[in-house]
Amino acid sequence: MPARARSLSLRRVSELPLLYADADLRAELEARLPRAVWEASFEFRAETAEPEEGFRLRKTDGGWELEVLDGSGWKPLRIDFRKGPLAVRRERSPVMHEPLRDLLQGQGPALAKQAPRVWDGTLGLGEDSFLMASWGCEVVSFERNPLLFFLVDRALAAYRADAAAPPLKWELRFGDVRSHFDASLDVARRPEIIYLDPMYPDRKKAALGTKELRVVKGVVGNAPVGEENDLVARAMSFATKKVLLKRPLHAETLVVEGRAPQAKLGRSTRWDIYAARSRP
Ligand SMILES: C[S@@+](CC[C@H](N)C(=O)[O-])C[C@H]1O[C@@H](n2cnc3c(N)ncnc32)[C@H](O)[C@@H]1O
């Protein structure tokens, strides 16, 4: 996990983001992932301590909430797949133009009839994974940050507990997706498509993006230089059909091991398409 900028406060003991959570909440976190995993990513503070900066976790009747202590006055972030913008997008998707859905479908029949196996290597807040699963894809998603993994895991559990919510073929796994690219895995069990949306390292203020994206950036920090290239190269050797790399519309093109991708353009997003090396 990359180190974050050190706070000016003398009371900090590490360079990790601060996470305020009381003992009960910590016990719930540690019931899902080991304490050592949490402590490698966050410096914990008890809820009673005076908030300085960082993030505060709360559990409410409506679900888990993450508050950003940066004076922005933002409402806490809550992931909800049952209602809100994502649920609306799912409901409208039969009639809405979704470039990503066209890409997943290729020239084949409708996704619901013949849905590809997709691995999403960069779960984040789970938005893209949720949409792909709600279009019928079999999705396995990977996240190496314990807090984001935990929040999506709990939101998915709440979705599944709702009897009215349509079923999804969606599985979450904690860890770096690259450690799951097992060369000995039978081709029939490999993903046809690997989807990647790594944090884009643009430090211009105008490029900070939505509140959600800024929260994710604050939680995970910057990825090491060159990591995107490594991620795409390894994914190309593991997927059986293609690798999709989501980028800002005007981001430079990543040529990976001499291969330039084809591109599909959305309104503010571009998906770069790399052919898999391991096509059966
Ligand atoms: C920009 S966010 C993804 C947003 C996501 N597409 C969504 O719809 O919410 C990038 C996420 O990928 C995660 N990530 C980056 N590289 C990873 C890797 N190699 N393995 C697992 N997770 C990774 C980061 O921790 C971060 O949460």
The ligand as a MOL file (V3000), in Angstrom:
LIG
                    3D

  0  0  0     0  0            999 V3000
M  V30 BEGIN CTAB
M  V30 COUNTS 27 29 0 0 0
M  V30 BEGIN ATOM
M  V30 1 C -10.6660 4.1760 -9.7270 0
M  V30 2 S -11.0240 2.9460 -8.5340 0 CHG=1
M  V30 3 C -12.1250 1.8850 -9.3960 0
M  V30 4 C -13.5410 2.4100 -9.4540 0
M  V30 5 C -14.5070 1.3550 -9.9350 0
M  V30 6 N -14.3420 1.0840 -11.3500 0
M  V30 7 C -15.9470 1.7360 -9.6220 0
M  V30 8 O -16.8000 1.6030 -10.5250 0
M  V30 9 O -16.2410 2.1310 -8.4980 0 CHG=-1
M  V30 10 C -9.5630 1.9580 -8.4860 0
M  V30 11 C -9.5970 0.8800 -7.3960 0
M  V30 12 O -8.7880 -0.2150 -7.8040 0
M  V30 13 C -8.0630 -0.7030 -6.7010 0
M  V30 14 N -6.8740 -1.3700 -7.2640 0
M  V30 15 C -5.9100 -0.7970 -8.0210 0
M  V30 16 N -5.0090 -1.7170 -8.4100 0
M  V30 17 C -5.4290 -2.9010 -7.9030 0
M  V30 18 C -4.9140 -4.2380 -7.9690 0
M  V30 19 N -3.7730 -4.5110 -8.6340 0
M  V30 20 N -5.5930 -5.2310 -7.3380 0
M  V30 21 C -6.7410 -4.9570 -6.6550 0
M  V30 22 N -7.2610 -3.7040 -6.5380 0
M  V30 23 C -6.6180 -2.6980 -7.1650 0
M  V30 24 C -7.7700 0.5270 -5.8720 0
M  V30 25 O -7.5120 0.1700 -4.5170 0
M  V30 26 C -9.0500 1.3270 -6.0420 0
M  V30 27 O -9.9860 1.0080 -5.0620 0
M  V30 END ATOM
M  V30 BEGIN BOND
M  V30 1 1 1 2
M  V30 2 1 2 3
M  V30 3 1 2 10
M  V30 4 1 3 4
M  V30 5 1 4 5
M  V30 6 1 5 6
M  V30 7 1 5 7
M  V30 8 2 7 8
M  V30 9 1 7 9
M  V30 10 1 10 11
M  V30 11 1 11 12
M  V30 12 1 11 26
M  V30 13 1 12 13
M  V30 14 1 13 14
M  V30 15 1 13 24
M  V30 16 1 14 15
M  V30 17 1 14 23
M  V30 18 2 15 16
M  V30 19 1 16 17
M  V30 20 1 17 18
M  V30 21 2 17 23
M  V30 22 1 18 19
M  V30 23 2 18 20
M  V30 24 1 20 21
M  V30 25 2 21 22
M  V30 26 1 22 23
M  V30 27 1 24 25
M  V30 28 1 24 26
M  V30 29 1 26 27
M  V30 END BOND
M  V30 END CTAB
M  END
